[in-house]
Amino acid sequence: MRFHHATGVAAGRAMAVAAFAALAALGAEATPAFADDAAPAREEAAAAVVQTEAPAGPPKRAVLFEDTFVDDASAAFQKWKKDTGIPLSLYAIHVWHMNREHRRNFIYGREEARGTLLYAALLDPEITADDGTKMGLHAEFRFRDHDDRFRPFINHTAWFWELYAWIDTDWGRLKAGQIWKRFGFDWDTSWWGTIGYYNGQKFDPDRGVSLEKTYQWDERTKIDAFTQVFVDEDRVNGSFPFADPEWNPHEEEDTTINLRALATRTICAGEVVQLGLSAQYGEIERDGIHDEHTKAAAIDAAYVTGPLRVFGELARETGVRGNPHYLSGGPSDERTETTIGASYQMGPIQVYGHRTAATLHDPGARSVMYLGGVTAAVTQNVDFMIHYVKWMDRPQGGVVHQVPIEDSWQFIVMWRF
């Protein structure tokens, strides 16, 4: 992949107005260029903190095998798309899981989600108006080939992960619909991800609007800006039960304001630095009890020199999100998460690793995840990945956490056309 909530409401609205105003002011200072839905091109991918969960079609890259039947199938599919004018992309993720404590426990999928992890179809039609304005639709539909659901709170084995319309404006690309929140760095290079994903902070789509734009500050510096307002949750993300309101039918995320800016500076050829800042204010409605207000902020950075990329993130959130939270067993009202990791590209092979630590308070818990992995670009359309994940949770107060410690090997095949 590219390795591959009346005071609270008023405050939230004020934040939204201020954010759009700030974005407009910035636009007067910089030369605008529309933010791209896709992740950066492969030449920039090593420098990019922004990654997609499953890119639909990578550009030319170093691979283990050239001119295979998979390449022929891809060429035929691309020709069909061109001939029919149907902007369709497909991908699938196949996972084999082996628990280290039970070496014979080698299964296709996972015990709670057997079968193929997911298949996905993406549709991206767009048109250009007579005045040159571009507009379009983006849909990503996912489905599973087993009765087990992707997450228990996702009501079906087929669901939309994103579904929105967009239009390019002088202020940037405006999206409306089901869109994922851009909080902190998006991904860590691995397939498994960090604790933030399982806590509901990464790759969490909801319904709202997003204004996205890239400002070219100077020849070497650009700023990707995201101003997002969400008004309804969709009960879709990758979080564990008891981590996020998505899982609880008696809770619902209401208005959420999410802001992110990512500055990228090219020092010289092959050397890039990035700095990202994120802020979020959210409201959670709870049946029969008082509503909750959450606040979160994150800073992330990355440095790339040649094939080496080093990255880190510090994120902090206040307010009760999971009640009880799966890590602490209680209504923890403060969470801090740190991540540090690195990756190294060697032709078609990428090795990577990260350490993520999450600390919860009132009640407390300390959770640490270690991940190491390698990805091989088998062909232009197929990746093979091996991950080892060690995830330890140490709740305080004698409360047992509600998820097991992860100590396993993951073998992943991902294909896309």
N, C-alpha and C positions, 0 to 999 in steps of 0.2 A: 504495500500500500504504500503509496509512498509510505514507507514503513511507518510502507504505506499501511391592601383596609379608613365625633368627627375630626379630630386633629390629624390622625394618621392619614386620612384620605386627602386632606388639604395639603399635608406635607408631600404626599406622593405626587399629587398634581403639580405642585410647585416644582418638584424635582424634574418632572417631565418637561414643563415649560422652560425651565432653566437649561435643561440639556439641549433642547432643540435650538434655543437662542445661542448657546455656546457653539453649537455646531455651525450655525449660520455665520457667526462672527469669525470662526476659523476659516470658513469658506472664503471670506473676503480677503484673507491673508495668503491663501495658498492656491496653487493651480490644481483644480479638481480632476480626478479620474475615477470613474465608477468602480466601486469595490466589486470584485469578481466572486460569483458564487463558488467557483471551483477553488481548490487549493492551488498554491503556486505551481508553476512549471517545475519540471524535475531539476533544472539547473538551480532553482531557488529553494527547492524543497529541503535541502540539507540545512538551510538557514531559517526555515520557517517553523515557528511555533504553531501556527495555524495548520491543522491537519483535518481531513475529513474522516468520519468513522469508516466509510467504505467508498473510496474514490471509484468513480464509474469508468474511467478510462485513462490510464496513465500515458504520458507521452513516451517517446522512444527512450529506452534505458538499457543498461547492461544486463544481460540475461545469461542463464546457463545454456539454454538451447534456442537456436534460431531456426526459422523456416520449418516449424513443426505443423502437424495437422491442426493444432490449436490456433496457430497463426493463420492458417488457411480458413478455418471456421470464422475467425475474427474478421478477416478480409471480406468473406462472403456476407457476414452480418452487417458490416459497415456499408457494403454495396447495396444491400437490401434497404438499409436506412436512407441512403441517398436516393435510391430509385423511388421509394414510396413516400419520402418526405416525413417519415414518422421518427421523431427525435427520442428514440427509446434506448435505454441502457439497462443492463442486467448484471446482477452479481449474486454470489452465494458464499456463505461461510460454513465450512464443515469443520467440526471440532471433535477430536478424540481426547478423552479425559482419563488420566490415570492417577489415582490417589496413592501417594507414596507409602502410606501406612498399610495399604492393602494392595500389593503389587498386581494381584490378579483382577483388581477392580479397574479394568480397562474397558471403557464403554464409548460408544459413539454418541456424542452429546454429553449431557450431564445428568446426574440422577434426578434432578428436579426439572430438567428440560431435555428429554431424550430426542433422538433424531437430529436431523440437520438443524443447526442453530437458526438459520433463516435464509430465505431467498428474498430477493428484492428486485423490483422493477421501477425504473425512474423515467418519467416523462417530462420533457422540457420544451414545449412548443413556444415560439415567440414570433411576434410580428413587428413590423416597422410602419408607423403611421406616415401619412403624406408629409408631415412636418419633420420627419426624421426621428420621432420619439419611439424608443423601443419599449415593448411591454411583452409580458409572457406569463406562463404558468409553470410552476415546479411541483411535481408530485413524486413522492417516494412511498411506494406501497410494499409492505413486507408481509411474508407469510411463512408458516412452518408446515412441515410435512408430518407432524405428530400431534396428537391431542394435547400434549403438554404445552402450556402457554409459555411465552418468552419470560414473562414475570407474572406472578399470581394475580396481580391487580389489573393486568391487561385482559379485557373481557373476552378476547377472541384470539384465535391463532392466525388471524389476518388483520392487519391494521395499517393505517397511514402513520408514518413517522414524520413526514413533512407534507404539507399541502397548502400552497399559497400562490397568490397572484403578485406580480411585481410590475413596476413601471420606472423607467429612468427619468428623473427630474433634475432640475438645476441644483437641488439640494442633495442629490444622491439617488441611489436606488431604493425605492420605497416598496416594502413587502407587506402584505396583509394576509393573515391566515394562520396556519399552524407552522410555527418557526422555532428553531432551537436557540436557546439562550447562549450568548457568548460571554461566559464568565471565566476569567483566568485563561491560561493557555488551554487550547482545545484538547491536545492529545500528547502522549508521551512517546510515540513511535511504536509501542507494542500494541498487540491486539487486546490484551487483558485490561490495560488501563490502570488508573490509580484509585485510591480510596474515594476520591472526590466523585468519581463516576458512580460508585455504589452508594454514595450518600446523596445522590440526586443533583449534584452541581454541574456535572459535565454531560453534555449531550442530552439536555432536558428540553424537549419541545413543548410549547404551549401555544395558546391562541392569542394573537395580538398583532402589533405592527412593528416593523423594524426599518430604520433608516440607516443605510450603510454607504460609506463613501471612502475612497482613498484619496488623500491629499498628498501631492508631490511637493514636499517642502523645499527641497533643492535637488541638485543632480544626484545626490547620494542618499537622501533621506525621504522616506515616505511615511505617512501615518494612516493606518486603517482605523476608522471610527465607526462605532456601532451604538445607536441610540434605540432602545427597545422598550416598548410598553406592552405588557401582557395583561389581559382582562379575564382569562378563563383558562383553567387547566384541562388537559386532555387525557389524563390517566395513562400517560405513556412516558416512560423513561427506563433507564437501566438500573435504578436504585433497588436496594434490597428492601423487603418489607420491614416496617418499623424504622425506616430511615428518613422518610419524606412523606408529605401529605398525599402523594399520589396513591399510596397503598390503602388509605383509610377512607371508606365511604362516608364517614361522619366529619371529614375535614376536606377543605378545598382551598387551594391557593386562589386568592382574589387578585387585585391589582398588584403587579410587580413591575418595578422600574429597573432596567438593567443597562448599564453604561460600560463601554469598553473602548480603549484606545491602545493601539499597538504601533510603536515606532520602530522602524527598521532602517538601519544605516549601514551602507556598504562602505567598509574601510578601504578595501582594495579587492582585486579579483580573488574570490574564494574566501574572503574574510568578512563576516557580517556580525553585527550585534543587534539585539532586539530588546526592547523594554515595553512591557504591557502593564496597564493599570485597569482595574475593574471595580465597579461599585454596584451594589444592588440593594433595593428596598422592597420588601414584600409584605403582603397581608395574608394571613391564613384564617379562614372562617372555620369555627368549630361548633358543631351542634350542641346546644345546651350549656356551653361554657363560654368564657370570654374569648374574644378573638386574639390572635397573636400577631405581633409585628416583628419581622426579622430584618436585620441589617447585615450586610456582608461587604467585604473589600478584599482585593487580592492584588499582589504585585508579582510579576513573573519576568524572567529574563532568560536570554539565550545568547550563546557565543558560538560562532561557527568559524572554524579555520580548516580549509580543505575538507577532508572526509570526516573530521571530528566535530561533533556538536555536543555542547554541554548546556544544560538548562536547569532552572529551578523555579520554585513558586512558593509563596507564603500567602495563605488565605485564612481569613478569620470571619466568623459569623456569630451573631448574638440573636437570641430568641429561640423558643422551643420549636423545633421542626418535626422531629420524630418523637412521639409520646406513646409508649416508652421508646427510646432510641435503642436500636438493636445492639449497639456496642456497649452502652452503659446500663441498660435495663431500666432506665428512668427518664424523666423529662429534662434532659441536659439542655441548659440554656446558653451554652457557650462552646464553640468548637473552633479549634485552630488546626490547620493542616499545612504541613511542609512537604515539599517534594524536591528531590535533587536526582538528576540522572544524566546519562550520556549515551551517545550512539556513535558508531564508527562504520563508515561505508568502505567496503573493499570490493569494487566491481559489482557483481550481482549479489554479493553477500553483505548483510548489515547485522552487526551485533549491537546489543543495547542492554541497558539495565537501569533500574531506578529504585530508590528507597522513598517510601511515603509514610509519614507519621501523622496520626490524628490524635489530638488530645481533647477530651470532653470534660466539662465541669458541671457540678450540681445536678445529678451525681457525676462522678468522674469516671474516665476510662482512658486507657492508652492503647492505641492500636498501631501496629507497625507492619508494613508490607514490603517485602523484598521481591523484585522480579528481575530475572535475567532471561534473555532470549536471543534468537537468531532468526533472520528472515532471508530466504533465498528467493530471488526473482527467477523462477524456473523458465517462464516464457514472458512475453510482453503482457500476457493476460492472466497468468497463474503465479501465485506466491505460496510458498510452503514455510510455515513458522513452527518453531519449537519454543515453548515457554516453560520456565520453572517458576512457580509462585509459592512463596512462604508468607503467610499472613497470620500474625499473632495478635490476639486481643487480650488485654489485661484490665478487666473492669475492677473498679474499686467498690468497697462496701460489701463485698461478698455476693454481688449479684451476677449471675451467670449470663453471659451474652447469648443472644438468640440465633446466632449463626456459628457454624463450626469454624475452627481454624483451617485455613486453606494451606495444604501442603501437597502440591500436585504438579504433575507434568501435563502440559497441554500441547497437542499436535494439531495444527490448523492448516487447512487448505482453503485458499480463497481464490475464486476466479471471477472475472468480470469481462463484459463485452460492451 
